[in-house]
Structures are given as C-alpha cells and as structure tokens.
Amino acid sequence: MATERVKGRDLMLFVTLASVTKALAYATNHTLSLSTSEVDVSDKDTGEYSDSEPGQKTWEITSENTYTTESFDALFDAWANNTPVKCVWNTKKETVSTVPEGGWTPGTGGYEGTAIITSLSANAPVNDKASYSVTLKGKGAITKRSGS
C-alpha cells in the first residue's frame, strides 16, 4: 500500500458551476464527512448487548474560503435555484505553486458526487478578511473517480 503523504494545501474541493469545474477560490479549509446510520436490530435473543446493522450512507463537504464576489455569487445562484452541484474531492492536477490562469483543476483519482447546498454563510469582521462557508450535502452516492 502506498504511503504518500498529501499536503492539505494540495487537497481541494472542485465544483462544477456554469459548466466549469475548478477549485473554489481562496480556500482555507475543506472537510469531507462520510457517515452510515445504524439500524438497531436488537431483540430478546441479543441479551444485555444491543446489535446494529449498517443503514443509509450520507456524505457532506464543508468549505471555508476567503470571500470573493465571483465564488460567492456562483454558489448563491446554485443555492437560490436549488441547482445540484457536481463536487470533486481530490488533489490538484497542476504541479506549480502559484494559481494557474483559469484556476486549479482536479487530477486523476479522488472522489466525486452530486450535492445540494444546504448552508451558505458570509462573515465580514472588522479588521480582518471577509470569508464565507458552504455546506454541500450529497445527493446519492459519492464514488471513486477513474485513476483511484
């Protein structure tokens, strides 16, 4: 099994908005959460210990970003119109350290799925940078991308 360490700065959330797939601008943090609900199958025969089986699976991605009007407006439009968003959780394809013209794009592998925006909030503190947070809740399965 490979033991390549991935730097947090190289692992990104890419979204497809207006038919363009690229990383959300000026991200400071992303979190991918995968969950399985449990179904209690305890009965009188299981004794004093409960018994569970896996139920439905859910996934969610949150992103914290420095505020840009372009990114926030695109996410706002998707939220306001209830438009599902294609998400890719992966490392960037580019090997350069500065943002390329047109933004970062996903490399091969990683994970992908379609999500809805369940939360979008902006923060504008005095004497600090403005920021926004977005939560994307999966619609259906999240799957491994080709090359994984």
C-alpha positions in Angstrom: 0.0 0.0 0.0 1.4 3.4 -0.9 2.2 5.8 1.9 2.4 9.1 0.0 1.6 11.9 2.3 -0.8 14.5 0.9 -0.3 18.2 2.0 -3.5 19.9 3.0 -2.8 22.7 0.5 -2.9 20.2 -2.4 -6.2 18.5 -1.5 -9.0 20.6 -2.8 -12.7 20.8 -3.4 -13.6 21.3 -7.0 -17.1 22.2 -8.0 -18.9 22.5 -11.4 -20.7 25.8 -11.7 -22.0 27.1 -15.0 -20.4 24.1 -16.8 -16.9 24.9 -15.5 -15.1 22.7 -13.0 -12.4 24.3 -10.8 -11.4 24.7 -7.2 -13.3 27.2 -5.1 -11.1 30.3 -4.9 -9.0 31.2 -1.8 -10.0 28.1 0.3 -8.7 27.9 3.8 -10.2 24.6 4.9 -12.3 21.7 3.5 -13.9 18.8 5.3 -15.3 15.6 3.8 -17.6 13.7 6.1 -18.8 10.2 5.4 -21.4 8.6 7.6 -23.5 5.4 7.9 -26.7 5.4 10.0 -27.2 2.4 12.2 -30.3 0.2 12.3 -31.0 -1.3 15.7 -31.7 -5.0 15.3 -31.7 -5.8 19.0 -34.1 -8.4 20.2 -34.7 -10.5 23.2 -32.1 -13.0 22.0 -29.3 -10.5 21.9 -29.3 -10.3 25.7 -27.9 -7.3 27.5 -26.0 -6.0 24.5 -27.6 -4.2 21.6 -27.0 -5.3 18.0 -26.8 -3.0 14.9 -26.5 -3.2 11.2 -25.5 -0.5 8.7 -28.3 1.6 7.3 -28.2 4.5 4.8 -24.9 6.2 3.9 -24.6 10.0 3.7 -21.8 12.4 2.8 -21.2 16.1 3.2 -18.4 18.5 2.3 -17.9 21.9 4.0 -15.6 24.6 2.7 -14.3 27.8 4.3 -13.0 30.4 1.9 -11.8 34.0 1.7 -14.7 36.0 0.3 -14.7 36.7 -3.4 -17.8 38.1 -5.1 -17.4 35.7 -8.1 -17.3 32.5 -6.0 -20.0 33.6 -3.5 -22.4 34.7 -6.3 -22.0 31.5 -8.2 -22.7 29.5 -5.0 -25.6 31.8 -4.2 -27.2 31.3 -7.6 -26.9 27.5 -7.2 -28.4 27.7 -3.7 -31.2 30.1 -4.7 -32.2 28.0 -7.7 -31.9 24.6 -5.9 -29.3 23.6 -8.5 -27.3 20.4 -7.7 -23.6 20.9 -7.8 -21.0 18.3 -9.0 -18.2 18.0 -6.4 -14.8 16.5 -6.8 -12.6 15.9 -3.7 -9.0 15.5 -5.0 -5.5 16.8 -5.3 -4.9 19.5 -8.0 -3.5 18.4 -11.4 -1.1 21.3 -11.6 2.4 20.9 -10.1 3.1 24.6 -10.0 2.9 26.5 -6.7 1.0 29.6 -8.0 -2.5 29.6 -9.2 -2.6 28.9 -13.0 -4.6 31.1 -15.4 -8.2 29.8 -15.1 -7.7 28.2 -11.7 -6.7 24.8 -10.3 -8.2 21.7 -11.9 -8.6 18.2 -10.5 -6.0 15.5 -11.1 -6.9 11.9 -11.7 -8.4 9.9 -8.9 -10.2 11.2 -5.8 -13.9 11.1 -5.2 -16.9 12.7 -6.8 -20.6 13.1 -6.4 -23.5 15.5 -6.8 -24.7 17.6 -3.9 -27.1 20.3 -2.9 -26.1 23.5 -1.0 -27.7 23.2 2.4 -25.9 26.2 4.0 -24.1 29.3 2.7 -22.9 32.0 5.1 -20.7 35.1 4.8 -18.7 36.7 7.5 -17.4 40.2 7.5 -15.4 41.1 10.7 -13.8 44.5 11.4 -10.1 44.5 10.7 -10.0 41.0 9.1 -10.7 39.5 5.8 -14.2 38.7 4.8 -15.0 35.0 4.4 -17.7 32.5 3.6 -18.6 28.9 4.4 -20.6 26.5 2.3 -22.0 23.1 3.2 -22.8 20.7 0.3 -24.9 17.6 1.2 -24.6 14.6 -1.1 -27.5 13.5 -3.4 -26.9 9.8 -3.8 -23.5 8.1 -3.8 -20.0 9.6 -3.6 -17.7 7.4 -5.7 -14.1 6.9 -6.6 -13.0 8.7 -9.7 -11.1 6.9 -12.5 -7.4 6.5 -11.7 -8.1 5.8 -8.0 
